[in-house]
Amino acid sequence: MRALTFCIRKTLVLIVLCIFSGVGMISAQERQPGDSIYHGHKHVDTLPFIIDSAEVALRIKNLNPSFNLHVDSSLSYKLEINKDQSKYYWFLRNPPVGLRINKDNGLLTFKAEKSYFLSGKLKYDYQYRVSVGVQNLEAPSDHVDTAFYISFYNTDIIQSKVKPTVGSTLTVDEGDTVAFKIQCENGNFPIETITFFANMPVRGATLVKKCDDDFIWAPGFDFVKESDPGKERVVLLSFVGANKFGVRDTAQVKIIVKDALNYPLSVEDYKLTVNVINSYILRLKYTFLQLDKGVKKNKGTRTTFDITGSATALTGSVLASSQPNSEVGKIMPSVGVSLVPVKEAVAPTKTTEQNQAGQIRSTVKRLEYMVSDNALVGERDPEIAKKTAKLKEELKQAQVQLVDIPIEITSGMSEKELNDYFNSKKVMKKYRLKK
């Protein structure tokens, strides 16, 4: 019995020992990673990195896709590849002026000098696309071609300016048209709006609101007043341009407007004066015709009396010589003599009418010559005012000279008929000057 109890106890002790030993082993396995880190053991990769192997693709490790440089700054940037650079050649395609690369080590250098931009070889705020390549000198297929962008900027403030296409001072006459364009010289910030001012109202002027607008203005003929000094007026035009930040630039144009002849009105006055003279000439020609016909009719009547008297006297003389005792031959000469006072009573000499006809004819010729001599030359004759005044003066003198002659109004005859009669050979022969 005792032996059995001892065996049972011994068996239980062995079971307990086995249980505790298994728990200790599990705890030890769980602490192993922490212990390995604590003792400084590192993990070793079983696949090592192979350099310059044909299986590894060539690439540029530190390529920057874009560069932005300030003017007068410099760039020094070394490009690297994942292989031995001594076996490779670097190059650039279409680089901007001044950009270089070292063919051996890929060092990218640039010096942004301001002279490049002033000469126009480089531009601000423009992206230049530069192609860069690296090539294996032994294996042509081992190469990389890529690209990057480079741009330049300037922090200097360039102010935009308003630039009219004319000078600062213009001199025009009344009636002339002033026309010019308002241009803008843009700097960092372009001019967006333009405001127009003047020191006095300018009627009919076009408004300038933006760049490249036209300013058109024609001062009227009543713009300059009689009270203005020197018969001229000064107009000051101000064009104020502003950008989006409200920065302004002002351009001024001084226009001197001088008093000038109102040519359209002067032309109308000239035409009216010529029409009045032509109408007066026609009336004078008709009056001349009536006077000339009266003189001609009177002359025919007197000629008839003279021929009758002469014939009567001649007949009496013939009868007296052929028939001395005939009473008829003695009476006939006295009859011819008695016709003379009858002639003077019936058809007196019209010396006054003939003189008036001659005076009218000379006046008509003078007026026609003055109209022809003072004809307008060209579209804008500068002497139009003098010519009009001269024609008016000649017309006034002609009317004063013929004030005692009753001027009749033409009726029943056309202008052509009057001119044909006035310029006929008989009339010209009758009234021409005699030496």
C-alpha positions as a Markdown table, in Angstrom:
| # | Residue | x | y | z |
|---|---|---|---|---|
| 1 | Met | 0.0 | 0.0 | 0.0 |
| 2 | Arg | 2.7 | 2.3 | 0.9 |
| 3 | Ala | 4.6 | 1.4 | -2.3 |
| 4 | Leu | 1.5 | 2.2 | -4.4 |
| 5 | Thr | 1.1 | 5.6 | -2.7 |
| 6 | Phe | 4.7 | 6.4 | -3.3 |
| 7 | Cys | 4.4 | 5.6 | -7.0 |
| 8 | Ile | 1.4 | 7.8 | -7.4 |
| 9 | Arg | 3.1 | 10.7 | -5.8 |
| 10 | Lys | 6.1 | 10.3 | -7.9 |
| 11 | Thr | 4.0 | 10.2 | -11.1 |
| 12 | Leu | 2.2 | 13.5 | -10.1 |
| 13 | Val | 5.5 | 15.2 | -9.4 |
| 14 | Leu | 6.8 | 14.3 | -12.9 |
| 15 | Ile | 3.6 | 15.6 | -14.5 |
| 16 | Val | 3.9 | 18.9 | -12.8 |
| 17 | Leu | 7.6 | 19.3 | -13.8 |
| 18 | Cys | 6.7 | 18.5 | -17.4 |
| 19 | Ile | 4.0 | 21.2 | -17.4 |
| 20 | Phe | 6.3 | 23.9 | -16.0 |
| 21 | Ser | 9.1 | 23.1 | -18.4 |
| 22 | Gly | 6.8 | 23.5 | -21.5 |
| 23 | Val | 5.6 | 26.9 | -20.3 |
| 24 | Gly | 9.2 | 28.1 | -19.9 |
| 25 | Met | 10.1 | 27.1 | -23.5 |
| 26 | Ile | 7.1 | 28.9 | -24.9 |
| 27 | Ser | 8.1 | 32.1 | -23.0 |
| 28 | Ala | 11.7 | 31.9 | -24.3 |
| 29 | Gln | 10.5 | 31.6 | -27.9 |
| 30 | Glu | 8.3 | 34.7 | -27.5 |
| 31 | Arg | 11.1 | 36.8 | -26.1 |
| 32 | Gln | 13.6 | 36.0 | -28.8 |
| 33 | Pro | 12.9 | 38.9 | -31.3 |
| 34 | Gly | 13.1 | 41.5 | -28.5 |
| 35 | Asp | 16.3 | 39.9 | -27.2 |
| 36 | Ser | 17.8 | 39.9 | -30.7 |
| 37 | Ile | 17.1 | 43.6 | -31.2 |
| 38 | Tyr | 18.3 | 44.3 | -27.7 |
| 39 | His | 21.6 | 42.5 | -28.4 |
| 40 | Gly | 22.2 | 44.5 | -31.7 |
| 41 | His | 21.6 | 41.8 | -34.3 |
| 42 | Lys | 20.6 | 43.1 | -37.8 |
| 43 | His | 18.7 | 41.6 | -40.6 |
| 44 | Val | 20.8 | 40.7 | -43.7 |
| 45 | Asp | 19.2 | 40.9 | -47.2 |
| 46 | Thr | 19.9 | 37.7 | -49.1 |
| 47 | Leu | 19.5 | 39.6 | -52.6 |
| 48 | Pro | 22.4 | 42.0 | -53.0 |
| 49 | Phe | 22.2 | 45.2 | -55.3 |
| 50 | Ile | 24.2 | 44.7 | -58.5 |
| 51 | Ile | 25.7 | 47.9 | -60.0 |
| 52 | Asp | 26.4 | 48.5 | -63.8 |
| 53 | Ser | 24.6 | 45.3 | -64.7 |
| 54 | Ala | 22.9 | 45.2 | -68.1 |
| 55 | Glu | 19.8 | 44.0 | -66.3 |
| 56 | Val | 19.4 | 47.4 | -64.5 |
| 57 | Ala | 17.8 | 50.2 | -66.6 |
| 58 | Leu | 19.7 | 53.5 | -66.9 |
| 59 | Arg | 17.9 | 56.4 | -65.2 |
| 60 | Ile | 18.7 | 60.0 | -63.9 |
| 61 | Lys | 18.1 | 59.9 | -60.2 |
| 62 | Asn | 17.7 | 63.6 | -59.4 |
| 63 | Leu | 16.2 | 65.2 | -62.5 |
| 64 | Asn | 14.2 | 68.3 | -61.7 |
| 65 | Pro | 11.3 | 68.8 | -64.1 |
| 66 | Ser | 11.5 | 72.6 | -64.1 |
| 67 | Phe | 13.8 | 75.4 | -63.1 |
| 68 | Asn | 12.8 | 79.1 | -62.4 |
| 69 | Leu | 15.6 | 81.6 | -62.3 |
| 70 | His | 15.8 | 85.2 | -61.4 |
| 71 | Val | 17.7 | 87.5 | -63.8 |
| 72 | Asp | 21.3 | 88.0 | -62.9 |
| 73 | Ser | 21.3 | 84.8 | -61.0 |
| 74 | Ser | 23.2 | 81.6 | -61.7 |
| 75 | Leu | 22.4 | 77.9 | -61.8 |
| 76 | Ser | 24.7 | 75.0 | -60.8 |
| 77 | Tyr | 22.9 | 71.6 | -60.7 |
| 78 | Lys | 24.6 | 68.2 | -61.0 |
| 79 | Leu | 22.6 | 65.4 | -62.6 |
| 80 | Glu | 23.3 | 61.9 | -61.3 |
| 81 | Ile | 22.6 | 58.5 | -62.8 |
| 82 | Asn | 22.4 | 55.1 | -61.1 |
| 83 | Lys | 25.6 | 53.8 | -62.8 |
| 84 | Asp | 29.2 | 54.7 | -63.1 |
| 85 | Gln | 29.3 | 58.2 | -64.8 |
| 86 | Ser | 32.8 | 57.8 | -66.2 |
| 87 | Lys | 31.4 | 55.6 | -68.9 |
| 88 | Tyr | 28.6 | 58.0 | -70.0 |
| 89 | Tyr | 28.4 | 61.2 | -72.1 |
| 90 | Trp | 26.0 | 64.1 | -71.3 |
| 91 | Phe | 24.5 | 66.4 | -73.9 |
| 92 | Leu | 21.7 | 69.0 | -74.4 |
| 93 | Arg | 19.3 | 69.7 | -77.3 |
| 94 | Asn | 17.8 | 73.2 | -78.0 |
| 95 | Pro | 19.2 | 74.9 | -74.9 |
| 96 | Pro | 18.6 | 78.6 | -74.3 |
| 97 | Val | 21.5 | 81.0 | -74.7 |
| 98 | Gly | 24.0 | 80.5 | -71.8 |
| 99 | Leu | 22.8 | 77.1 | -70.6 |
| 100 | Arg | 25.6 | 74.5 | -70.6 |
| 101 | Ile | 26.2 | 70.9 | -69.3 |
| 102 | Asn | 29.5 | 69.2 | -68.5 |
| 103 | Lys | 29.7 | 66.2 | -70.8 |
| 104 | Asp | 31.6 | 64.1 | -68.3 |
| 105 | Asn | 29.9 | 64.6 | -65.0 |
| 106 | Gly | 26.5 | 66.1 | -65.9 |
| 107 | Leu | 26.9 | 69.5 | -64.2 |
| 108 | Leu | 24.3 | 71.8 | -65.4 |
| 109 | Thr | 25.3 | 75.5 | -65.3 |
| 110 | Phe | 23.7 | 78.8 | -66.3 |
| 111 | Lys | 24.4 | 82.5 | -65.8 |
| 112 | Ala | 21.2 | 84.6 | -66.5 |
| 113 | Glu | 22.8 | 87.9 | -67.6 |
| 114 | Lys | 20.5 | 90.8 | -68.2 |
| 115 | Ser | 22.2 | 91.5 | -71.5 |
| 116 | Tyr | 20.6 | 88.3 | -72.9 |
| 117 | Phe | 17.1 | 89.8 | -72.2 |
| 118 | Leu | 17.9 | 93.3 | -73.4 |
| 119 | Ser | 19.2 | 92.0 | -76.7 |
| 120 | Gly | 16.0 | 89.9 | -77.2 |
| 121 | Lys | 17.8 | 86.5 | -77.1 |
| 122 | Leu | 15.9 | 85.5 | -73.9 |
| 123 | Lys | 12.4 | 86.3 | -72.7 |
| 124 | Tyr | 10.9 | 86.7 | -69.3 |
| 125 | Asp | 8.1 | 84.4 | -68.1 |
| 126 | Tyr | 8.5 | 82.0 | -71.0 |
| 127 | Gln | 9.1 | 78.3 | -70.5 |
| 128 | Tyr | 12.0 | 77.0 | -72.6 |
| 129 | Arg | 11.9 | 73.2 | -73.1 |
| 130 | Val | 15.4 | 71.7 | -72.9 |
| 131 | Ser | 16.1 | 68.1 | -74.0 |
| 132 | Val | 18.8 | 66.4 | -72.0 |
| 133 | Gly | 20.4 | 63.0 | -72.7 |
| 134 | Val | 23.0 | 60.7 | -71.4 |
| 135 | Gln | 24.6 | 58.0 | -73.6 |
| 136 | Asn | 26.9 | 55.0 | -72.9 |
| 137 | Leu | 30.0 | 55.4 | -74.9 |
| 138 | Glu | 30.4 | 51.6 | -75.4 |
| 139 | Ala | 26.7 | 50.5 | -75.7 |
| 140 | Pro | 24.6 | 52.7 | -78.0 |
| 141 | Ser | 21.4 | 51.1 | -76.7 |
| 142 | Asp | 22.2 | 52.2 | -73.2 |
| 143 | His | 20.9 | 55.8 | -73.1 |
| 144 | Val | 18.3 | 58.0 | -71.6 |
| 145 | Asp | 16.5 | 61.0 | -73.4 |
| 146 | Thr | 14.3 | 63.2 | -71.3 |
| 147 | Ala | 13.5 | 66.9 | -71.0 |
| 148 | Phe | 13.0 | 69.7 | -68.4 |
| 149 | Tyr | 11.7 | 73.3 | -68.5 |
| 150 | Ile | 13.5 | 76.4 | -67.5 |
| 151 | Ser | 12.0 | 79.9 | -67.2 |
| 152 | Phe | 13.2 | 83.3 | -66.1 |
| 153 | Tyr | 11.6 | 86.1 | -64.1 |
| 154 | Asn | 12.4 | 89.7 | -63.2 |
| 155 | Thr | 11.4 | 91.4 | -60.0 |
| 156 | Asp | 12.2 | 94.9 | -61.4 |
| 157 | Ile | 9.0 | 97.0 | -61.6 |
| 158 | Ile | 8.5 | 98.3 | -65.2 |
| 159 | Gln | 5.7 | 100.8 | -65.2 |
| 160 | Ser | 3.2 | 100.8 | -68.1 |
| 161 | Lys | 2.9 | 104.0 | -70.0 |
| 162 | Val | 0.3 | 105.7 | -72.2 |
| 163 | Lys | 1.8 | 106.7 | -75.6 |
| 164 | Pro | -0.3 | 108.8 | -78.1 |
| 165 | Thr | 0.8 | 108.5 | -81.7 |
| 166 | Val | 1.3 | 112.3 | -82.0 |
| 167 | Gly | 3.5 | 114.8 | -80.3 |
| 168 | Ser | 2.7 | 116.7 | -77.2 |
| 169 | Thr | 1.6 | 119.8 | -79.1 |
| 170 | Leu | -0.7 | 120.1 | -82.2 |
| 171 | Thr | -1.8 | 123.1 | -84.1 |
| 172 | Val | -4.9 | 122.9 | -86.2 |
| 173 | Asp | -7.4 | 125.2 | -87.8 |
| 174 | Glu | -11.1 | 125.3 | -87.2 |
| 175 | Gly | -12.9 | 122.7 | -89.3 |
| 176 | Asp | -9.9 | 120.4 | -89.5 |
| 177 | Thr | -10.1 | 116.9 | -88.0 |
| 178 | Val | -7.8 | 115.8 | -85.2 |
| 179 | Ala | -7.3 | 112.0 | -85.2 |
| 180 | Phe | -4.7 | 109.9 | -83.5 |
| 181 | Lys | -4.4 | 106.6 | -81.7 |
| 182 | Ile | -3.7 | 106.0 | -78.0 |
| 183 | Gln | -1.1 | 103.3 | -77.6 |
| 184 | Cys | 0.1 | 101.6 | -74.5 |
| 185 | Glu | 3.7 | 100.6 | -73.6 |
| 186 | Asn | 3.0 | 97.7 | -71.2 |
| 187 | Gly | 5.3 | 96.9 | -68.3 |
| 188 | Asn | 4.9 | 94.2 | -65.6 |
| 189 | Phe | 1.1 | 94.9 | -65.4 |
| 190 | Pro | -0.6 | 96.1 | -68.5 |
| 191 | Ile | -3.0 | 99.1 | -68.6 |
| 192 | Glu | -6.6 | 97.9 | -68.5 |
| 193 | Thr | -8.6 | 101.2 | -68.6 |
| 194 | Ile | -8.0 | 104.7 | -69.9 |
| 195 | Thr | -9.9 | 107.8 | -68.7 |
| 196 | Phe | -10.1 | 110.9 | -70.9 |
| 197 | Phe | -10.2 | 114.5 | -69.5 |
| 198 | Ala | -10.2 | 117.9 | -71.2 |
| 199 | Asn | -9.9 | 121.5 | -69.8 |
| 200 | Met | -13.0 | 122.5 | -71.8 |
| 201 | Pro | -16.0 | 120.7 | -73.5 |
| 202 | Val | -15.0 | 119.1 | -76.8 |
| 203 | Arg | -18.2 | 118.3 | -78.6 |
| 204 | Gly | -18.3 | 115.3 | -80.9 |
| 205 | Ala | -15.0 | 113.9 | -79.6 |
| 206 | Thr | -14.8 | 110.1 | -79.5 |
| 207 | Leu | -14.2 | 108.6 | -76.0 |
| 208 | Val | -11.0 | 106.7 | -75.3 |
| 209 | Lys | -11.6 | 103.8 | -72.9 |
| 210 | Lys | -8.8 | 101.3 | -73.6 |
| 211 | Cys | -5.5 | 100.9 | -75.4 |
| 212 | Asp | -5.4 | 101.3 | -79.2 |
| 213 | Asp | -8.6 | 103.4 | -79.3 |
| 214 | Asp | -8.8 | 106.3 | -81.7 |
| 215 | Phe | -9.4 | 109.9 | -80.6 |
| 216 | Ile | -11.2 | 111.8 | -83.3 |
| 217 | Trp | -12.4 | 115.4 | -82.9 |
| 218 | Ala | -13.2 | 118.2 | -85.4 |
| 219 | Pro | -13.5 | 121.7 | -83.8 |
| 220 | Gly | -16.3 | 123.7 | -85.3 |
| 221 | Phe | -15.9 | 127.0 | -87.1 |
| 222 | Asp | -17.4 | 128.8 | -84.1 |
| 223 | Phe | -15.0 | 127.2 | -81.6 |
| 224 | Val | -12.7 | 130.2 | -81.4 |
| 225 | Lys | -14.4 | 133.3 | -80.1 |
| 226 | Glu | -13.7 | 136.9 | -81.1 |
| 227 | Ser | -12.6 | 137.6 | -77.5 |
| 228 | Asp | -10.0 | 134.9 | -77.4 |
| 229 | Pro | -6.4 | 136.3 | -77.4 |
| 230 | Gly | -4.7 | 135.9 | -80.7 |
| 231 | Lys | -7.8 | 134.3 | -82.2 |
| 232 | Glu | -6.8 | 130.9 | -81.0 |
| 233 | Arg | -7.8 | 128.5 | -78.2 |
| 234 | Val | -5.7 | 126.0 | -76.3 |
| 235 | Val | -7.2 | 122.6 | -75.5 |
| 236 | Leu | -5.4 | 120.3 | -73.0 |
| 237 | Leu | -6.3 | 116.6 | -73.3 |
| 238 | Ser | -5.3 | 114.2 | -70.6 |
| 239 | Phe | -5.3 | 110.4 | -71.0 |
| 240 | Val | -5.0 | 108.6 | -67.7 |
| 241 | Gly | -4.3 | 104.8 | -67.9 |
| 242 | Ala | -4.6 | 102.5 | -64.9 |
| 243 | Asn | -3.7 | 98.9 | -64.3 |
| 244 | Lys | -5.5 | 96.4 | -62.1 |
| 245 | Phe | -3.7 | 97.7 | -59.0 |
| 246 | Gly | -4.8 | 101.3 | -59.7 |
| 247 | Val | -1.3 | 102.5 | -60.7 |
| 248 | Arg | -1.8 | 105.4 | -63.1 |
| 249 | Asp | 0.2 | 107.0 | -65.9 |
| 250 | Thr | -0.9 | 110.2 | -67.6 |
| 251 | Ala | -0.2 | 111.5 | -71.2 |
| 252 | Gln | -1.1 | 115.0 | -72.2 |
| 253 | Val | -1.7 | 116.4 | -75.7 |
| 254 | Lys | -1.9 | 120.2 | -76.2 |
| 255 | Ile | -4.1 | 121.3 | -79.2 |
| 256 | Ile | -3.9 | 124.9 | -80.4 |
| 257 | Val | -7.0 | 125.7 | -82.4 |
| 258 | Lys | -6.7 | 128.8 | -84.6 |
| 259 | Asp | -9.5 | 130.8 | -86.1 |
| 260 | Ala | -10.1 | 129.8 | -89.7 |
| 261 | Leu | -12.5 | 130.6 | -92.5 |
| 262 | Asn | -15.8 | 128.8 | -92.5 |
| 263 | Tyr | -15.2 | 127.3 | -95.9 |
| 264 | Pro | -18.5 | 125.6 | -96.5 |
| 265 | Leu | -20.4 | 128.8 | -95.6 |
| 266 | Ser | -18.0 | 130.8 | -97.7 |
| 267 | Val | -18.6 | 128.6 | -100.7 |
| 268 | Glu | -22.3 | 129.1 | -100.3 |
| 269 | Asp | -21.8 | 132.8 | -100.1 |
| 270 | Tyr | -19.6 | 132.8 | -103.2 |
| 271 | Lys | -22.1 | 130.7 | -105.2 |
| 272 | Leu | -25.0 | 133.0 | -104.1 |
| 273 | Thr | -23.0 | 136.1 | -105.2 |
| 274 | Val | -22.2 | 134.6 | -108.6 |
| 275 | Asn | -25.8 | 133.6 | -109.1 |
| 276 | Val | -26.9 | 137.2 | -108.3 |
| 277 | Ile | -24.4 | 138.6 | -110.7 |
| 278 | Asn | -25.5 | 136.2 | -113.5 |
| 279 | Ser | -29.1 | 137.1 | -112.9 |
| 280 | Tyr | -28.3 | 140.8 | -113.0 |
| 281 | Ile | -26.3 | 140.3 | -116.2 |
| 282 | Leu | -29.3 | 138.6 | -117.8 |
| 283 | Arg | -31.5 | 141.6 | -116.9 |
| 284 | Leu | -28.9 | 144.0 | -118.3 |
| 285 | Lys | -28.8 | 142.0 | -121.5 |
| 286 | Tyr | -32.6 | 142.2 | -121.9 |
| 287 | Thr | -32.5 | 145.9 | -121.2 |
| 288 | Phe | -29.8 | 146.3 | -123.7 |
| 289 | Leu | -31.9 | 144.4 | -126.3 |
| 290 | Gln | -34.9 | 146.7 | -125.7 |
| 291 | Leu | -32.7 | 149.8 | -126.0 |
| 292 | Asp | -30.9 | 148.6 | -129.0 |
| 293 | Lys | -34.1 | 147.7 | -130.8 |
| 294 | Gly | -35.5 | 151.1 | -130.0 |
| 295 | Val | -32.4 | 152.8 | -131.4 |
| 296 | Lys | -32.5 | 150.7 | -134.5 |
| 297 | Lys | -36.2 | 151.4 | -135.1 |
| 298 | Asn | -35.7 | 155.1 | -134.6 |
| 299 | Lys | -32.7 | 155.1 | -137.0 |
| 300 | Gly | -34.8 | 153.3 | -139.6 |
| 301 | Thr | -37.6 | 156.0 | -139.3 |
| 302 | Arg | -35.1 | 158.8 | -139.6 |
| 303 | Thr | -33.5 | 157.2 | -142.6 |
| 304 | Thr | -36.9 | 156.9 | -144.3 |
| 305 | Phe | -37.5 | 160.6 | -143.7 |
| 306 | Asp | -34.1 | 161.5 | -145.1 |
| 307 | Ile | -34.5 | 159.4 | -148.2 |
| 308 | Thr | -38.0 | 160.8 | -148.8 |
| 309 | Gly | -36.8 | 164.4 | -148.4 |
| 310 | Ser | -33.8 | 163.8 | -150.6 |
| 311 | Ala | -36.0 | 162.1 | -153.3 |
| 312 | Thr | -38.5 | 164.9 | -153.2 |
| 313 | Ala | -35.9 | 167.6 | -153.5 |
| 314 | Leu | -34.2 | 165.7 | -156.3 |
| 315 | Thr | -37.5 | 165.2 | -158.2 |
| 316 | Gly | -38.2 | 168.9 | -157.9 |
| 317 | Ser | -34.8 | 169.8 | -159.3 |
| 318 | Val | -35.3 | 167.5 | -162.2 |
| 319 | Leu | -38.8 | 168.8 | -163.0 |
| 320 | Ala | -37.6 | 172.4 | -162.6 |
| 321 | Ser | -34.8 | 171.8 | -165.1 |
| 322 | Ser | -36.9 | 169.9 | -167.6 |
| 323 | Gln | -40.1 | 172.0 | -167.2 |
| 324 | Pro | -39.1 | 175.6 | -166.3 |
| 325 | Asn | -42.7 | 176.8 | -166.1 |
| 326 | Ser | -43.9 | 173.9 | -164.0 |
| 327 | Glu | -45.1 | 174.8 | -160.5 |
| 328 | Val | -44.5 | 171.2 | -159.3 |
| 329 | Gly | -40.8 | 171.5 | -159.8 |
| 330 | Lys | -40.7 | 174.6 | -157.7 |
| 331 | Ile | -42.8 | 173.2 | -154.8 |
| 332 | Met | -41.1 | 169.8 | -154.5 |
| 333 | Pro | -37.8 | 171.0 | -153.0 |
| 334 | Ser | -39.6 | 173.0 | -150.4 |
| 335 | Val | -41.5 | 169.8 | -149.5 |
| 336 | Gly | -38.3 | 167.9 | -148.9 |
| 337 | Val | -37.0 | 170.7 | -146.6 |
| 338 | Ser | -40.3 | 170.7 | -144.7 |
| 339 | Leu | -39.9 | 167.0 | -143.9 |
| 340 | Val | -36.8 | 167.8 | -141.7 |
| 341 | Pro | -38.7 | 169.2 | -138.7 |
| 342 | Val | -41.3 | 166.5 | -139.1 |
| 343 | Lys | -38.5 | 163.9 | -138.9 |
| 344 | Glu | -37.2 | 165.5 | -135.7 |
| 345 | Ala | -40.7 | 165.6 | -134.3 |
| 346 | Val | -41.6 | 162.0 | -135.2 |
| 347 | Ala | -38.2 | 160.3 | -134.7 |
| 348 | Pro | -35.9 | 162.5 | -132.7 |
| 349 | Thr | -32.3 | 161.3 | -132.3 |
| 350 | Lys | -32.0 | 158.8 | -129.4 |
| 351 | Thr | -28.5 | 159.6 | -128.3 |
| 352 | Thr | -29.2 | 159.0 | -124.7 |
| 353 | Glu | -30.7 | 155.5 | -125.3 |
| 354 | Gln | -27.7 | 154.6 | -127.5 |
| 355 | Asn | -25.3 | 155.8 | -124.8 |
| 356 | Gln | -27.2 | 153.8 | -122.2 |
| 357 | Ala | -27.0 | 150.7 | -124.4 |
| 358 | Gly | -23.3 | 151.2 | -124.8 |
| 359 | Gln | -22.9 | 151.7 | -121.0 |
| 360 | Ile | -24.9 | 148.6 | -120.3 |
| 361 | Arg | -22.9 | 146.5 | -122.7 |
| 362 | Ser | -19.6 | 147.6 | -121.2 |
| 363 | Thr | -20.9 | 146.8 | -117.7 |
| 364 | Val | -22.0 | 143.4 | -118.8 |
| 365 | Lys | -18.6 | 142.7 | -120.3 |
| 366 | Arg | -16.9 | 143.9 | -117.1 |
| 367 | Leu | -19.1 | 141.7 | -114.8 |
| 368 | Glu | -18.5 | 138.6 | -117.0 |
| 369 | Tyr | -14.8 | 139.2 | -116.9 |
| 370 | Met | -14.8 | 139.6 | -113.1 |
| 371 | Val | -16.8 | 136.4 | -112.6 |
| 372 | Ser | -14.3 | 134.5 | -114.8 |
| 373 | Asp | -11.2 | 136.1 | -113.2 |
| 374 | Asn | -12.4 | 135.4 | -109.7 |
| 375 | Ala | -13.4 | 131.7 | -110.2 |
| 376 | Leu | -12.4 | 129.3 | -107.5 |
| 377 | Val | -9.2 | 127.3 | -107.8 |
| 378 | Gly | -9.3 | 123.8 | -106.3 |
| 379 | Glu | -11.5 | 122.3 | -103.6 |
| 380 | Arg | -10.4 | 124.8 | -100.9 |
| 381 | Asp | -9.4 | 128.1 | -102.4 |
| 382 | Pro | -7.6 | 130.2 | -99.7 |
| 383 | Glu | -8.6 | 133.4 | -101.6 |
| 384 | Ile | -12.3 | 132.7 | -101.6 |
| 385 | Ala | -13.2 | 135.4 | -99.1 |
| 386 | Lys | -11.3 | 138.1 | -101.2 |
| 387 | Lys | -12.8 | 136.9 | -104.4 |
| 388 | Thr | -16.3 | 137.0 | -103.0 |
| 389 | Ala | -15.8 | 140.5 | -101.6 |
| 390 | Lys | -14.4 | 141.7 | -104.9 |
| 391 | Leu | -17.4 | 140.3 | -106.8 |
| 392 | Lys | -19.8 | 142.0 | -104.4 |
| 393 | Glu | -17.9 | 145.3 | -104.8 |
| 394 | Glu | -18.1 | 145.1 | -108.6 |
| 395 | Leu | -21.8 | 144.3 | -108.5 |
| 396 | Lys | -22.4 | 147.2 | -106.2 |
| 397 | Gln | -20.5 | 149.6 | -108.5 |
| 398 | Ala | -22.4 | 148.4 | -111.6 |
| 399 | Gln | -25.7 | 149.0 | -109.9 |
| 400 | Val | -24.6 | 152.5 | -108.8 |
| 401 | Gln | -23.5 | 153.4 | -112.4 |
| 402 | Leu | -26.8 | 152.1 | -113.9 |
| 403 | Val | -29.0 | 153.5 | -111.2 |
| 404 | Asp | -30.7 | 155.9 | -113.6 |
| 405 | Ile | -31.4 | 153.2 | -116.3 |
| 406 | Pro | -34.6 | 151.3 | -115.8 |
| 407 | Ile | -33.6 | 147.6 | -115.7 |
| 408 | Glu | -36.3 | 145.5 | -117.2 |
| 409 | Ile | -37.1 | 141.9 | -116.2 |
| 410 | Thr | -36.6 | 139.3 | -118.9 |
| 411 | Ser | -39.7 | 137.7 | -120.2 |
| 412 | Gly | -40.3 | 135.5 | -123.2 |
| 413 | Met | -36.6 | 135.0 | -124.0 |
| 414 | Ser | -34.2 | 132.3 | -122.8 |
| 415 | Glu | -30.7 | 132.9 | -121.6 |
| 416 | Lys | -29.3 | 131.4 | -124.8 |
| 417 | Glu | -31.4 | 133.8 | -127.0 |
| 418 | Leu | -30.2 | 136.8 | -125.0 |
| 419 | Asn | -26.5 | 135.7 | -125.2 |
| 420 | Asp | -26.8 | 135.0 | -129.0 |
| 421 | Tyr | -28.2 | 138.5 | -129.6 |
| 422 | Phe | -25.7 | 140.2 | -127.2 |
| 423 | Asn | -22.7 | 138.5 | -128.8 |
| 424 | Ser | -24.0 | 138.8 | -132.4 |
| 425 | Lys | -21.6 | 140.2 | -135.0 |
| 426 | Lys | -23.9 | 143.2 | -135.8 |
| 427 | Val | -24.1 | 144.2 | -132.2 |
| 428 | Met | -20.4 | 143.8 | -131.6 |
| 429 | Lys | -19.6 | 145.8 | -134.8 |
| 430 | Lys | -22.0 | 148.5 | -133.8 |
| 431 | Tyr | -20.8 | 149.0 | -130.2 |
| 432 | Arg | -17.1 | 148.3 | -130.6 |
| 433 | Leu | -14.6 | 151.0 | -129.7 |
| 434 | Lys | -13.6 | 153.2 | -132.6 |
| 435 | Lys | -10.3 | 155.0 | -132.9 |
